[in-house]
Amino acid sequence: PAADRPQPRHDVDYGDGMTVSVGRLRPCGVLDWKFTVLSHNVIRGAAGGALLNAELLRAQGYVE
């Protein structure tokens, strides 16, 4: 993958509209990590996308 991804213009339809793309993950001295997230919310809606992200973070053990 390219280092400058995700980009809305190029990646908005990745996964047919129900995908979260994460990129540009890098360490940060202040915030631990910096990253870029692109979430397509036309099908599910913005609130549903936020819930989907929260469920994923919980399933992966990032939040309790």
N, C-alpha and C positions, 0 to 999 in steps of 0.2 A: 504494500500500500504506500501511497505517496505521503510524504511528511506533512503536507499541508491539507490533509483531509481530516474530518469530513467537511464538505462545503455544500451549502443548500442547493446551489445551482447544479452540482454534479451528482449529489447523493440523495436527493429528496425522495426518489422512487425506489431506492435500494430496499429490497425485501417486500415489495408490493404494498408499501404504505403502513406496515406494522412493525417497524424496525427502529431500534435505537443504535446509532453509530457513534462509537467513541474513538477519539483520535488525539493526537498531539499530547500524549501522556508524558509528563516530564516531572522530575523532582523539583520541589520548591522549598527554600529555606524557611519560609513563613507559614505556608499552608500545607506542608508535607507533599502534596501533589497538585499539579495543574493539569487540566485536560479540557478538551472540547467535546461537547455532546450535541448530536443532531437527532431530534425525535420528530417523526412524521405524525401529525395528530389529526389529519383530515378524517380518517375512518373512525377512530375511537374518540376523538376530542381531546382538548388540552388537559382536562381534569383526569380523564381515563389514562392518558399518557403518563401523567405524574404518578398515579397509583401503580401503573405497570412498572415504572422505574423504582418506586419504593419497594414493591414486592420483590423485584430482582435483587436490590441491595440487601434486603432481609434474607433472602434465600442464599445469597453468597456470603452472609455473615458480616457484612459491613455495618449493619445497624441491628439493634435488638427490638 
